[in-house]
Amino acid sequence: MTQPQWYLVQCKPRHAFRAEEHLANQGFECFLPSHRVKRKHRDKYRLVTEPLFPHYLFIRLDDESNWGVIRSTRGVAQVVTFNGVPKPVPDDIIEGLRQHCALLNGAEPEPLFRAGDRVVITKGAFRELEAVVHATKGEERVVLLLNLLNQPQQIEVPTHALSRSD
């Protein structure tokens, strides 16, 4: 198995956030460079989050990953290729983009868990069960996808009751 690398994914128009969410729900590590801008909506200005590169996001995976699953994900148009071969994006470019986005957005602290992270519940009724982070709710709570009776179920758990899965 090779070391995971970043690749560029083209999204359908206005579906970058949806594609990121669906890829993360499948367990893929994604990065969607975005920034907050003021937009006028019904005579009021609102702060909205927009992709830095409309229609594109980055996904981290290894050469042996199933590319078909990525291409068939809701919101994804295609994996960007050169001569039919996906070309990895260097890690230092991704890190530079992360720093640039942090500067644009006022550098908020890193969350403990992100959507798509695999975790183990350490406290409560679901102790020792593995789950996938679906969403964060502030700094102290997360929504998990837990497989119960072969059905994905959403549960809300405090972050202190979780640890990262190895």
Number of C-alpha atoms within 10 A of each C-alpha: 7 8 8 15 16 22 20 20 25 20 25 17 12 13 18 24 19 16 26 28 21 19 22 22 18 16 16 19 19 22 18 23 19 21 19 16 13 11 13 10 9 7 7 8 11 13 12 11 14 16 16 15 12 17 20 26 25 21 23 18 19 15 13 9 13 10 13 10 11 21 16 11 18 18 23 24 20 18 22 17 13 7 7 8 9 16 15 19 15 11 12 9 11 15 11 11 17 17 13 15 18 16 12 13 14 10 12 8 8 8 10 16 21 16 24 24 20 20 20 18 22 17 15 9 8 15 12 14 14 19 25 26 24 25 21 20 12 9 13 13 18 22 20 25 21 19 14 10 7 7 9 13 13 17 14 15 20 15 19 12 16 22 17 15 12 6
